[in-house]
Amino acid sequence: MSALEKSPETEAAAATPLMTLDGVSQVFDTKAGPIRAVDNIDLSVNPGEVLCLVGESGSGKTTAARMAAGLARPTSGQVGFDGTDIWSMNRNDFGTFRRSVQYVHQDPYASLNPTRTILQTMIAPLLKHGVVKNKKAAVVRATELLTKVDLTPPETYLSKFPHQLSGGQRQRVAVARALTLDPKLIIADESTSMLDVSIRISVLAMLGRLRDDLGVGFLFITHDLAIAKYFGWHGKTAVMYLGRIVEFGPTPKIINAPTHPYTRALIDAIPEPDPDLTKTKGRESLRSLEIPSLAHLPSGCTFHPRCPLFEDGLCDGKVPELMEIRPGQSAACHVVARDGVPEKRPDEPGA
């Protein structure tokens, strides 16, 4: 049984996942040859749950998110919503799915039409999809949603254009627009990475309140485990590296007790405000800081050229499977699966 599989008893007791990615892959044909951006991943998000998808740039997070949103069709595997493969849905059902899953992009300025006022941006989906009966009701609903995302008083924002707002205000508008169709799942793709730190925290707090108040599920994409810790503490985290899931489990376990060497390196890269506690060994423990090209992936475990636990003939020979290392926590590492998690990193004194 793989790490993400459940026993029949567990499956019967658990609710049907809202969103599932089952063996999903995405291969792009390029002049350099086929690029496997996402390679056979399994993920699921339950209603009202937060799943953080974490990894460096180029790890395949956004490609996975686009497939989850129905914006890109996978090369292989299935994307399920409420137990149905979205690519087998008829046109009406697919439309319902697309309204139920809303996407919040990284750059709020690029995702908002610069020629439309905030009011026009907000009421367009409400009127197009018949959520309200008329324009007057649409304006009322728009003001309610702006209030929900802490843009108050809402009347002061309705006549403004995106360029007249700050980055944090634009992102709040983008979130409010995503809420117009009462979604069941919001896919937030690096939605706070372009904001100042103080604004970032307030936007995350707002998203957290919406999650709790509205019961909306989140697929939260980020390169920063500190952000995943803040927003997804009560949810789950999947760590991606070069298109594959290399670690998966409850966020507290991933943050406090990572098992995969890549996750441990990401944790060590989190800035520490106390100089006496600053971690400096994480990067030194890596064999290389260079990320391999997707066009020329290493054999076996794709992390092996950088991995401090590398063993010749083992790590470069076979792709590791995602295996349960601790209860509820899985990793794809030959050495950790065999020996367990090392107490000390190889470069630490006494290791």
Contacts in CASP RR format, 6 or more apart in sequence:
PFRMAT RR
TARGET T0000
AUTHOR 0000-0000-0000
METHOD contacts of the structure
MODEL  1
MSALEKSPETEAAAATPLMTLDGVSQVFDTKAGPIRAVDNIDLSVNPGEV
LCLVGESGSGKTTAARMAAGLARPTSGQVGFDGTDIWSMNRNDFGTFRRS
VQYVHQDPYASLNPTRTILQTMIAPLLKHGVVKNKKAAVVRATELLTKVD
LTPPETYLSKFPHQLSGGQRQRVAVARALTLDPKLIIADESTSMLDVSIR
ISVLAMLGRLRDDLGVGFLFITHDLAIAKYFGWHGKTAVMYLGRIVEFGP
TPKIINAPTHPYTRALIDAIPEPDPDLTKTKGRESLRSLEIPSLAHLPSG
CTFHPRCPLFEDGLCDGKVPELMEIRPGQSAACHVVARDGVPEKRPDEPG
A
1 7 0 8 1.000
2 42 0 8 1.000
2 321 0 8 1.000
2 322 0 8 1.000
2 323 0 8 1.000
3 248 0 8 1.000
3 321 0 8 1.000
3 322 0 8 1.000
3 323 0 8 1.000
3 324 0 8 1.000
3 330 0 8 1.000
4 42 0 8 1.000
4 44 0 8 1.000
4 248 0 8 1.000
4 322 0 8 1.000
4 330 0 8 1.000
6 14 0 8 1.000
14 46 0 8 1.000
15 46 0 8 1.000
15 47 0 8 1.000
16 82 0 8 1.000
16 83 0 8 1.000
17 44 0 8 1.000
17 45 0 8 1.000
17 46 0 8 1.000
17 83 0 8 1.000
18 45 0 8 1.000
18 46 0 8 1.000
18 47 0 8 1.000
18 48 0 8 1.000
18 49 0 8 1.000
18 81 0 8 1.000
18 82 0 8 1.000
18 184 0 8 1.000
18 185 0 8 1.000
18 217 0 8 1.000
19 43 0 8 1.000
19 44 0 8 1.000
19 45 0 8 1.000
19 68 0 8 1.000
19 79 0 8 1.000
19 80 0 8 1.000
19 81 0 8 1.000
19 101 0 8 1.000
19 185 0 8 1.000
19 219 0 8 1.000
20 42 0 8 1.000
20 43 0 8 1.000
20 44 0 8 1.000
20 45 0 8 1.000
20 78 0 8 1.000
20 79 0 8 1.000
20 80 0 8 1.000
20 81 0 8 1.000
20 83 0 8 1.000
21 41 0 8 1.000
21 42 0 8 1.000
21 43 0 8 1.000
21 44 0 8 1.000
21 64 0 8 1.000
21 67 0 8 1.000
21 68 0 8 1.000
21 77 0 8 1.000
21 78 0 8 1.000
21 79 0 8 1.000
21 80 0 8 1.000
22 42 0 8 1.000
22 77 0 8 1.000
22 78 0 8 1.000
22 79 0 8 1.000
22 80 0 8 1.000
23 40 0 8 1.000
23 41 0 8 1.000
23 42 0 8 1.000
23 76 0 8 1.000
23 77 0 8 1.000
23 78 0 8 1.000
24 38 0 8 1.000
24 40 0 8 1.000
24 41 0 8 1.000
24 42 0 8 1.000
24 64 0 8 1.000
24 67 0 8 1.000
24 74 0 8 1.000
24 76 0 8 1.000
24 77 0 8 1.000
24 78 0 8 1.000
24 79 0 8 1.000
25 36 0 8 1.000
25 38 0 8 1.000
25 39 0 8 1.000
25 40 0 8 1.000
25 41 0 8 1.000
25 74 0 8 1.000
25 75 0 8 1.000
25 76 0 8 1.000
25 77 0 8 1.000
26 36 0 8 1.000
26 37 0 8 1.000
26 38 0 8 1.000
26 63 0 8 1.000
26 64 0 8 1.000
26 67 0 8 1.000
26 72 0 8 1.000
26 74 0 8 1.000
26 75 0 8 1.000
27 34 0 8 1.000
27 35 0 8 1.000
27 36 0 8 1.000
27 37 0 8 1.000
27 75 0 8 1.000
28 34 0 8 1.000
28 35 0 8 1.000
28 37 0 8 1.000
29 35 0 8 1.000
30 295 0 8 1.000
32 295 0 8 1.000
33 295 0 8 1.000
35 294 0 8 1.000
35 295 0 8 1.000
36 243 0 8 1.000
36 294 0 8 1.000
36 297 0 8 1.000
37 58 0 8 1.000
37 60 0 8 1.000
37 63 0 8 1.000
37 243 0 8 1.000
37 294 0 8 1.000
38 60 0 8 1.000
38 63 0 8 1.000
38 64 0 8 1.000
38 67 0 8 1.000
38 74 0 8 1.000
38 243 0 8 1.000
39 242 0 8 1.000
39 243 0 8 1.000
39 244 0 8 1.000
40 76 0 8 1.000
40 244 0 8 1.000
41 64 0 8 1.000
41 240 0 8 1.000
41 243 0 8 1.000
41 244 0 8 1.000
41 245 0 8 1.000
42 245 0 8 1.000
42 322 0 8 1.000
43 51 0 8 1.000
43 53 0 8 1.000
43 64 0 8 1.000
43 68 0 8 1.000
43 238 0 8 1.000
43 245 0 8 1.000
44 51 0 8 1.000
45 51 0 8 1.000
45 185 0 8 1.000
45 217 0 8 1.000
45 218 0 8 1.000
45 219 0 8 1.000
46 217 0 8 1.000
47 184 0 8 1.000
47 215 0 8 1.000
47 217 0 8 1.000
48 211 0 8 1.000
48 215 0 8 1.000
48 216 0 8 1.000
48 217 0 8 1.000
48 218 0 8 1.000
49 217 0 8 1.000
49 218 0 8 1.000
49 235 0 8 1.000
49 236 0 8 1.000
50 211 0 8 1.000
50 217 0 8 1.000
50 218 0 8 1.000
50 220 0 8 1.000
50 231 0 8 1.000
50 232 0 8 1.000
50 234 0 8 1.000
50 235 0 8 1.000
50 236 0 8 1.000
50 251 0 8 1.000
51 218 0 8 1.000
51 219 0 8 1.000
51 220 0 8 1.000
51 235 0 8 1.000
51 236 0 8 1.000
51 237 0 8 1.000
51 238 0 8 1.000
52 220 0 8 1.000
52 221 0 8 1.000
52 222 0 8 1.000
52 228 0 8 1.000
52 231 0 8 1.000
52 232 0 8 1.000
52 235 0 8 1.000
52 236 0 8 1.000
52 237 0 8 1.000
52 238 0 8 1.000
52 251 0 8 1.000
53 61 0 8 1.000
53 64 0 8 1.000
53 65 0 8 1.000
53 219 0 8 1.000
53 220 0 8 1.000
53 221 0 8 1.000
53 222 0 8 1.000
53 237 0 8 1.000
53 238 0 8 1.000
53 240 0 8 1.000
54 61 0 8 1.000
54 222 0 8 1.000
54 223 0 8 1.000
54 224 0 8 1.000
54 225 0 8 1.000
54 228 0 8 1.000
54 237 0 8 1.000
54 238 0 8 1.000
54 239 0 8 1.000
54 240 0 8 1.000
54 266 0 8 1.000
55 61 0 8 1.000
55 222 0 8 1.000
55 223 0 8 1.000
55 239 0 8 1.000
55 240 0 8 1.000
55 241 0 8 1.000
55 266 0 8 1.000
56 223 0 8 1.000
56 241 0 8 1.000
56 291 0 8 1.000
57 223 0 8 1.000
58 242 0 8 1.000
58 291 0 8 1.000
58 294 0 8 1.000
59 240 0 8 1.000
59 241 0 8 1.000
59 242 0 8 1.000
59 243 0 8 1.000
60 240 0 8 1.000
60 242 0 8 1.000
60 243 0 8 1.000
61 189 0 8 1.000
61 221 0 8 1.000
61 223 0 8 1.000
61 240 0 8 1.000
62 189 0 8 1.000
62 190 0 8 1.000
62 221 0 8 1.000
63 72 0 8 1.000
63 243 0 8 1.000
64 240 0 8 1.000
64 243 0 8 1.000
65 103 0 8 1.000
65 187 0 8 1.000
65 189 0 8 1.000
65 219 0 8 1.000
65 221 0 8 1.000
66 72 0 8 1.000
67 73 0 8 1.000
67 74 0 8 1.000
67 79 0 8 1.000
68 79 0 8 1.000
68 101 0 8 1.000
68 187 0 8 1.000
68 219 0 8 1.000
69 98 0 8 1.000
69 101 0 8 1.000
69 103 0 8 1.000
69 187 0 8 1.000
70 79 0 8 1.000
70 86 0 8 1.000
70 97 0 8 1.000
70 98 0 8 1.000
70 101 0 8 1.000
71 103 0 8 1.000
73 87 0 8 1.000
78 85 0 8 1.000
78 87 0 8 1.000
79 85 0 8 1.000
79 86 0 8 1.000
79 87 0 8 1.000
80 86 0 8 1.000
81 97 0 8 1.000
81 100 0 8 1.000
81 101 0 8 1.000
84 93 0 8 1.000
86 94 0 8 1.000
86 97 0 8 1.000
89 95 0 8 1.000
89 97 0 8 1.000
99 129 0 8 1.000
99 181 0 8 1.000
99 183 0 8 1.000
100 181 0 8 1.000
100 183 0 8 1.000
100 184 0 8 1.000
100 185 0 8 1.000
101 183 0 8 1.000
101 184 0 8 1.000
101 185 0 8 1.000
101 186 0 8 1.000
101 187 0 8 1.000
102 178 0 8 1.000
102 179 0 8 1.000
102 181 0 8 1.000
102 183 0 8 1.000
102 185 0 8 1.000
102 186 0 8 1.000
102 187 0 8 1.000
103 178 0 8 1.000
103 186 0 8 1.000
103 187 0 8 1.000
103 189 0 8 1.000
104 111 0 8 1.000
104 171 0 8 1.000
104 174 0 8 1.000
104 175 0 8 1.000
104 178 0 8 1.000
104 186 0 8 1.000
104 187 0 8 1.000
104 188 0 8 1.000
104 189 0 8 1.000
104 191 0 8 1.000
105 111 0 8 1.000
105 174 0 8 1.000
105 189 0 8 1.000
105 191 0 8 1.000
106 189 0 8 1.000
106 190 0 8 1.000
106 191 0 8 1.000
106 193 0 8 1.000
106 194 0 8 1.000
107 194 0 8 1.000
108 162 0 8 1.000
108 167 0 8 1.000
108 168 0 8 1.000
108 170 0 8 1.000
108 171 0 8 1.000
108 173 0 8 1.000
108 174 0 8 1.000
108 194 0 8 1.000
109 162 0 8 1.000
109 163 0 8 1.000
109 167 0 8 1.000
109 170 0 8 1.000
111 174 0 8 1.000
112 121 0 8 1.000
112 162 0 8 1.000
112 170 0 8 1.000
112 173 0 8 1.000
112 174 0 8 1.000
112 177 0 8 1.000
113 120 0 8 1.000
113 121 0 8 1.000
113 162 0 8 1.000
114 161 0 8 1.000
114 162 0 8 1.000
114 163 0 8 1.000
115 161 0 8 1.000
116 124 0 8 1.000
116 161 0 8 1.000
117 158 0 8 1.000
117 159 0 8 1.000
117 160 0 8 1.000
117 161 0 8 1.000
118 146 0 8 1.000
118 157 0 8 1.000
118 158 0 8 1.000
118 159 0 8 1.000
118 160 0 8 1.000
118 161 0 8 1.000
118 162 0 8 1.000
118 165 0 8 1.000
118 173 0 8 1.000
119 139 0 8 1.000
119 142 0 8 1.000
119 158 0 8 1.000
119 159 0 8 1.000
121 173 0 8 1.000
121 177 0 8 1.000
122 138 0 8 1.000
122 141 0 8 1.000
122 142 0 8 1.000
122 145 0 8 1.000
122 146 0 8 1.000
122 158 0 8 1.000
122 173 0 8 1.000
122 176 0 8 1.000
122 177 0 8 1.000
122 180 0 8 1.000
123 135 0 8 1.000
123 138 0 8 1.000
123 139 0 8 1.000
123 141 0 8 1.000
123 142 0 8 1.000
125 131 0 8 1.000
125 177 0 8 1.000
125 180 0 8 1.000
125 181 0 8 1.000
126 132 0 8 1.000
126 137 0 8 1.000
126 138 0 8 1.000
126 141 0 8 1.000
126 142 0 8 1.000
126 180 0 8 1.000
127 135 0 8 1.000
127 138 0 8 1.000
129 181 0 8 1.000
131 138 0 8 1.000
131 141 0 8 1.000
131 180 0 8 1.000
131 181 0 8 1.000
131 182 0 8 1.000
132 138 0 8 1.000
132 140 0 8 1.000
132 141 0 8 1.000
139 158 0 8 1.000
141 180 0 8 1.000
142 154 0 8 1.000
142 158 0 8 1.000
142 176 0 8 1.000
142 180 0 8 1.000
143 154 0 8 1.000
143 155 0 8 1.000
143 158 0 8 1.000
144 154 0 8 1.000
145 176 0 8 1.000
145 177 0 8 1.000
145 179 0 8 1.000
145 180 0 8 1.000
146 152 0 8 1.000
146 154 0 8 1.000
146 157 0 8 1.000
146 158 0 8 1.000
146 172 0 8 1.000
146 173 0 8 1.000
146 176 0 8 1.000
147 154 0 8 1.000
148 176 0 8 1.000
148 179 0 8 1.000
148 210 0 8 1.000
149 172 0 8 1.000
149 173 0 8 1.000
149 175 0 8 1.000
149 176 0 8 1.000
149 179 0 8 1.000
149 206 0 8 1.000
149 210 0 8 1.000
150 172 0 8 1.000
150 202 0 8 1.000
150 206 0 8 1.000
151 157 0 8 1.000
151 169 0 8 1.000
151 172 0 8 1.000
151 173 0 8 1.000
151 176 0 8 1.000
157 165 0 8 1.000
157 169 0 8 1.000
157 173 0 8 1.000
162 170 0 8 1.000
162 173 0 8 1.000
165 173 0 8 1.000
166 199 0 8 1.000
167 194 0 8 1.000
167 195 0 8 1.000
167 199 0 8 1.000
168 195 0 8 1.000
168 199 0 8 1.000
168 203 0 8 1.000
171 191 0 8 1.000
171 192 0 8 1.000
171 195 0 8 1.000
171 203 0 8 1.000
172 203 0 8 1.000
172 206 0 8 1.000
174 191 0 8 1.000
175 186 0 8 1.000
175 191 0 8 1.000
175 203 0 8 1.000
175 206 0 8 1.000
175 207 0 8 1.000
175 210 0 8 1.000
178 186 0 8 1.000
179 210 0 8 1.000
179 214 0 8 1.000
183 216 0 8 1.000
184 216 0 8 1.000
184 217 0 8 1.000
185 216 0 8 1.000
185 217 0 8 1.000
185 218 0 8 1.000
185 219 0 8 1.000
186 216 0 8 1.000
186 217 0 8 1.000
186 218 0 8 1.000
186 219 0 8 1.000
187 218 0 8 1.000
187 219 0 8 1.000
187 221 0 8 1.000
188 207 0 8 1.000
188 218 0 8 1.000
188 219 0 8 1.000
188 220 0 8 1.000
188 221 0 8 1.000
189 221 0 8 1.000
190 221 0 8 1.000
190 222 0 8 1.000
190 223 0 8 1.000
191 203 0 8 1.000
191 207 0 8 1.000
191 221 0 8 1.000
192 200 0 8 1.000
192 203 0 8 1.000
192 204 0 8 1.000
192 222 0 8 1.000
192 227 0 8 1.000
193 222 0 8 1.000
193 223 0 8 1.000
193 224 0 8 1.000
195 203 0 8 1.000
200 227 0 8 1.000
201 230 0 8 1.000
204 227 0 8 1.000
204 230 0 8 1.000
204 231 0 8 1.000
207 218 0 8 1.000
207 231 0 8 1.000
208 231 0 8 1.000
210 216 0 8 1.000
211 217 0 8 1.000
211 218 0 8 1.000
218 231 0 8 1.000
220 228 0 8 1.000
220 231 0 8 1.000
220 232 0 8 1.000
222 228 0 8 1.000
224 270 0 8 1.000
225 237 0 8 1.000
225 254 0 8 1.000
225 255 0 8 1.000
225 263 0 8 1.000
225 266 0 8 1.000
225 267 0 8 1.000
225 270 0 8 1.000
226 270 0 8 1.000
226 271 0 8 1.000
228 237 0 8 1.000
228 251 0 8 1.000
228 254 0 8 1.000
228 255 0 8 1.000
229 251 0 8 1.000
229 255 0 8 1.000
232 251 0 8 1.000
233 251 0 8 1.000
233 252 0 8 1.000
234 251 0 8 1.000
235 250 0 8 1.000
235 251 0 8 1.000
236 248 0 8 1.000
236 249 0 8 1.000
236 250 0 8 1.000
236 251 0 8 1.000
237 247 0 8 1.000
237 248 0 8 1.000
237 249 0 8 1.000
237 250 0 8 1.000
237 251 0 8 1.000
237 254 0 8 1.000
237 255 0 8 1.000
238 245 0 8 1.000
238 247 0 8 1.000
238 248 0 8 1.000
238 249 0 8 1.000
239 245 0 8 1.000
239 246 0 8 1.000
239 247 0 8 1.000
239 248 0 8 1.000
239 254 0 8 1.000
239 260 0 8 1.000
239 262 0 8 1.000
239 263 0 8 1.000
239 266 0 8 1.000
240 246 0 8 1.000
241 262 0 8 1.000
241 302 0 8 1.000
241 303 0 8 1.000
242 291 0 8 1.000
242 292 0 8 1.000
242 294 0 8 1.000
242 297 0 8 1.000
242 302 0 8 1.000
242 303 0 8 1.000
243 294 0 8 1.000
244 302 0 8 1.000
244 332 0 8 1.000
245 322 0 8 1.000
245 332 0 8 1.000
246 260 0 8 1.000
246 262 0 8 1.000
246 263 0 8 1.000
246 303 0 8 1.000
246 322 0 8 1.000
246 331 0 8 1.000
246 332 0 8 1.000
246 333 0 8 1.000
247 254 0 8 1.000
247 258 0 8 1.000
247 259 0 8 1.000
247 260 0 8 1.000
247 262 0 8 1.000
247 263 0 8 1.000
247 329 0 8 1.000
247 330 0 8 1.000
247 331 0 8 1.000
247 332 0 8 1.000
248 254 0 8 1.000
248 322 0 8 1.000
248 329 0 8 1.000
248 330 0 8 1.000
248 331 0 8 1.000
249 328 0 8 1.000
249 329 0 8 1.000
249 330 0 8 1.000
250 328 0 8 1.000
250 329 0 8 1.000
253 326 0 8 1.000
253 328 0 8 1.000
253 329 0 8 1.000
254 263 0 8 1.000
254 329 0 8 1.000
255 267 0 8 1.000
257 326 0 8 1.000
257 329 0 8 1.000
257 341 0 8 1.000
258 264 0 8 1.000
258 266 0 8 1.000
258 267 0 8 1.000
259 325 0 8 1.000
259 326 0 8 1.000
259 329 0 8 1.000
259 331 0 8 1.000
259 333 0 8 1.000
259 336 0 8 1.000
259 340 0 8 1.000
259 341 0 8 1.000
260 331 0 8 1.000
260 332 0 8 1.000
260 333 0 8 1.000
260 336 0 8 1.000
261 303 0 8 1.000
261 307 0 8 1.000
261 308 0 8 1.000
261 309 0 8 1.000
261 333 0 8 1.000
261 336 0 8 1.000
262 303 0 8 1.000
262 306 0 8 1.000
262 307 0 8 1.000
263 331 0 8 1.000
264 282 0 8 1.000
264 345 0 8 1.000
265 282 0 8 1.000
265 283 0 8 1.000
265 285 0 8 1.000
265 286 0 8 1.000
265 306 0 8 1.000
268 279 0 8 1.000
268 281 0 8 1.000
268 282 0 8 1.000
268 283 0 8 1.000
268 285 0 8 1.000
269 282 0 8 1.000
269 283 0 8 1.000
270 279 0 8 1.000
271 278 0 8 1.000
272 278 0 8 1.000
272 279 0 8 1.000
281 345 0 8 1.000
281 347 0 8 1.000
281 348 0 8 1.000
282 345 0 8 1.000
282 347 0 8 1.000
283 289 0 8 1.000
284 347 0 8 1.000
285 308 0 8 1.000
285 345 0 8 1.000
285 346 0 8 1.000
285 347 0 8 1.000
286 306 0 8 1.000
286 307 0 8 1.000
286 308 0 8 1.000
287 305 0 8 1.000
287 306 0 8 1.000
287 307 0 8 1.000
287 308 0 8 1.000
287 310 0 8 1.000
288 305 0 8 1.000
288 306 0 8 1.000
289 306 0 8 1.000
290 305 0 8 1.000
290 306 0 8 1.000
291 306 0 8 1.000
292 298 0 8 1.000
292 302 0 8 1.000
292 305 0 8 1.000
298 304 0 8 1.000
298 305 0 8 1.000
298 316 0 8 1.000
299 316 0 8 1.000
299 317 0 8 1.000
300 315 0 8 1.000
300 316 0 8 1.000
300 317 0 8 1.000
300 318 0 8 1.000
300 319 0 8 1.000
300 320 0 8 1.000
301 307 0 8 1.000
301 315 0 8 1.000
301 316 0 8 1.000
301 319 0 8 1.000
301 320 0 8 1.000
301 332 0 8 1.000
301 333 0 8 1.000
301 334 0 8 1.000
302 319 0 8 1.000
304 310 0 8 1.000
304 315 0 8 1.000
304 316 0 8 1.000
307 315 0 8 1.000
308 345 0 8 1.000
308 346 0 8 1.000
308 347 0 8 1.000
309 315 0 8 1.000
309 333 0 8 1.000
309 335 0 8 1.000
309 336 0 8 1.000
309 342 0 8 1.000
309 346 0 8 1.000
310 316 0 8 1.000
311 334 0 8 1.000
311 335 0 8 1.000
314 334 0 8 1.000
314 335 0 8 1.000
315 334 0 8 1.000
315 335 0 8 1.000
318 334 0 8 1.000
319 332 0 8 1.000
320 332 0 8 1.000
320 333 0 8 1.000
320 334 0 8 1.000
320 337 0 8 1.000
321 332 0 8 1.000
322 330 0 8 1.000
322 331 0 8 1.000
322 332 0 8 1.000
323 330 0 8 1.000
323 331 0 8 1.000
323 332 0 8 1.000
323 337 0 8 1.000
324 330 0 8 1.000
325 331 0 8 1.000
325 336 0 8 1.000
325 337 0 8 1.000
325 340 0 8 1.000
325 341 0 8 1.000
331 337 0 8 1.000
336 342 0 8 1.000
342 351 0 8 1.000
344 350 0 8 1.000
344 351 0 8 1.000
345 351 0 8 1.000
END
